[in-house]
Amino acid sequence: MKFLKELYGAGILLFYYAKYPILIGYPALIYGMDYKSSLVMDILWVYCLALMIKDIIFKFVLKRKYCDNLSRSSK
């Protein structure tokens, strides 16, 4: 059980810091440098894209709703 928790924590840190370089760099490698496409990297790229979309939704959409509700209650 401890190993799974450590693996989960390492995965969170990896994707927190590596999602943007993977999201930008992998298409550059494929289309700009004729890198061979692999299924594992394709799945990893889609996962990083989903994480980025989640970050955008939480940062801009949900925060905007929270700020609107907060400003209405203070008036």
C-alpha positions in Angstrom: 0.0 0.0 0.0 2.8 2.4 0.8 4.4 1.7 -2.6 1.2 2.7 -4.3 1.0 5.9 -2.4 4.6 6.8 -3.3 3.9 5.9 -7.0 0.8 8.1 -7.0 2.7 11.0 -5.4 5.5 10.6 -8.0 3.0 10.6 -10.8 1.4 13.8 -9.5 4.7 15.6 -9.4 5.8 14.3 -12.8 2.6 15.5 -14.5 2.5 18.7 -12.6 6.0 19.7 -13.9 6.1 17.8 -17.2 2.7 18.3 -18.7 3.5 21.5 -20.6 6.9 20.4 -22.1 5.2 17.1 -23.2 2.2 19.0 -24.6 4.4 21.4 -26.6 7.4 19.3 -27.3 5.9 16.0 -28.5 4.2 17.5 -31.5 7.3 19.5 -32.3 9.3 16.3 -32.3 6.8 14.5 -34.5 6.2 17.2 -37.1 9.4 19.2 -36.9 12.0 16.5 -36.4 10.5 13.4 -37.9 10.3 11.6 -34.6 8.5 8.2 -34.9 5.1 8.3 -33.2 4.5 5.7 -30.4 1.2 4.7 -28.8 2.5 5.3 -25.2 3.6 8.8 -26.0 0.3 9.5 -27.8 -1.7 8.4 -24.7 0.6 10.4 -22.5 0.1 13.5 -24.7 -3.7 13.2 -24.6 -3.5 12.8 -20.8 -1.4 15.9 -20.5 -3.9 17.8 -22.7 -6.8 16.7 -20.5 -4.9 17.9 -17.4 -4.3 21.3 -19.1 -7.9 21.6 -20.0 -8.8 20.8 -16.4 -6.4 23.4 -15.1 -7.9 26.1 -17.4 -11.5 25.2 -16.3 -10.6 25.3 -12.6 -8.5 28.5 -12.9 -10.7 30.6 -15.1 -14.2 29.3 -15.1 -14.7 28.2 -11.5 -12.7 31.1 -10.1 -14.7 33.6 -12.0 -18.0 32.1 -10.6 -16.5 32.2 -7.1 -15.4 35.8 -7.4 -18.8 36.9 -8.8 -20.6 35.2 -5.9 -18.2 36.8 -3.4 -18.6 40.3 -4.8 -22.4 40.1 -4.8 -22.4 39.1 -1.1 -20.2 42.0 -0.1 -22.5 44.7 -1.7 
